[in-house]
Structure formats: structure tokens, C-alpha cells
Amino acid sequence: MSLGKEARRLYLEEKYNCAEAAWLGMASNLTKDERAFGCRLVGGFGGGLACGSVCGALAGSVMGLGLFFGREPGQPRAEKLRELTKQLSEAFAKEFGSINCRDIRQEGDNYRLRCADYVEFCVNKASDLVDAELADDFDCG
């Protein structure tokens, strides 16, 4: 199962919020305690910071990018993380018309089905960005 499909499942079946599901999808290689800690940290991003701002699925996926490209305390600014965050945000905006929850969230009882699309898209795109970047780093050619 792809990381995006797993994140979608977590969102729809296990009722995690969008940010939590995206984070958990990106953090599949971490320990249970590490995943739980990250889930606690990202929870407030759901629903666009609970006010319709930046999509929680996007925020959770950016946090997932930080797993791979974030900096350690005392280290220089993480330029690769900034670059990949921009790429992910631009791809999301191109696909859905905005990065803000208030602009893309559908009204009514079925909103979770549409939001599940955002979760799946973000996790798949973020994991593709990670894979491409890591493949470049390990290119022996």
C-alpha cells in the first residue's frame, strides 16, 4: 500500500485529523513512540490551524519532509527543506486551486471524502519529493 493510501485510510477509518494522518503516513519508518510524539505535535494543524488557514494535510506532510531534510539544533538553515516545501505547496495549489482549507474544504457531511484526497495527494507528492532527492544523493552514476 502506498504511503498516501495508508494516510487516507488513517484519516477515513481511524478518524485522525488531516494533519495527523499525513504525518503518520510520512513517518511510517519511525518507532511507535516517535510517531505518537509527532502526532501530538502536528494535531493542532488540522482544519487549517482550526481556522481555515493552510491545509492540515499539507502542514502534516511538510512536517514529514522535515524528518528527512530538517536541521538539527545549531546547524545552518535547512535550504533543501525550504525548496521541497515550496515545491509541495505549489503542486498542491496547482492541483486544488489554493493551499488554504477555507478555500478548498467542501461543506456538508461528505467533506471528509474530499479532504481524504488532499491527505493522499500531499503524502504521495511529499514522499515522491523525498525519494527523488534521496536518489540524487545516492546516485553513483
N, C-alpha and C positions, 0 to 999 in steps of 0.2 A: 504494500500500500504506500502511495506517495505521502510525503510529509504533509502536503496540502490536504489530501483526503483524510488523513488522520486528524488534522486540526479541525477540519469541517465536522468530523464525527464527534470530536470532543465538544465542539460548540453546540451541535444539534442534539446529541444523545446524552451527553453528560452535563449539559447546561452550564459550561464555563462561559464567561463573557467573551466577547470578540478578542480582546487583548490577551486574556489568559489563554485562550485556545491557540492563538497564533504563537505566543511564546512557547507553550508546551509543544507545539508542532516543531518549532525551530530547535528546541532543547532536548530532542529525543535521545541524544547521546549522553546526557548528564545523569547523575545519580538521582534517586527519588528525592532526597533531601535538597539537592541543588535545584531541581525542578520546582519543588514546593516553595523554596525561598524566592525564586524568580517569579512564581505565580503570585505570591503575596505582594511583591514589588510592583508588578505590572497591572494588578487588578483595578486600580483607580483610573486607568486609561480607557476602560470600556465605555462605550457610548460616547466616544469623542470627549474624553475627560469629564464625562457625565453632564456635558453641556452642549454637545453637538459640534465640538471642535474637531481636531484631527481624528480621523477614523481609528478606533481602537485596534482593529486588525493590522493596520499599517504601523501603529505605535508598537504593538507587540512584536511584529516582525522586525522592526528596526532594533528593538532590544535584542532580538535573536542575532541580528548582524553583529551587534556588539560582542557576542560570545566569541566571534572569530576575529574581529578587527578592532575591538575596543582597546583602549590603552590601560596600562597598569598605572597606579598612582605614581606620580613623579616622572612619568615618561612624556615625550613630546605628544602634541596633539595628534589624534588618530585621523589623518587625512584620508586614508583608504575608507574608513567608516563613513566619513562625510560624503565622499564620492559615491559610495554604494547606496547610502541613504537617499541621496539626490536622485540616483537612477531609479530606485524603487518608487519613490514618491512621484516622479514624473511618469513612470509606467502606469502607476495606479490612476493618476489624474487623466492620462490619455485613455485608459480603458473605461473609466467610470464617470469622467467629467469633473471631478472635484476630489480633494482629499478630505473634505470635511463631512462628518457624519450628518450634520443638519441638511446638507445638500443632496446626499445620496440615500439616506435611510428612508425606506418606504413606510408609510403609515399602515396601520391595521394589524391584524393578528398574524399575518404571514411575513412580517418584516424579518424574522429570523432566517427564513429561507434565502432571502436576498443577501442578508448580512453574511450568511454562510459562504456565499460566492466571494465576498470580499476577503474573508478569512482564508479560503482556499487559494485565491489568486495571490494574496500577499505572501503566504508561506511558500508557495511554489516559486514565485518570482525571486524572493529572497534566497531560497535555497539554490536556485539556478545561479544567482549572482555569486554566492559563496563558492559553489562548485567551479564556476568559470575562473574565479580569482585564484582559488587554490590549485587548479590545474595549471594555470600560468606560472605559479610559484614553483611547481614541481616539474616543469617541462624540461626534460633532459635533451631535447632535440636541438 
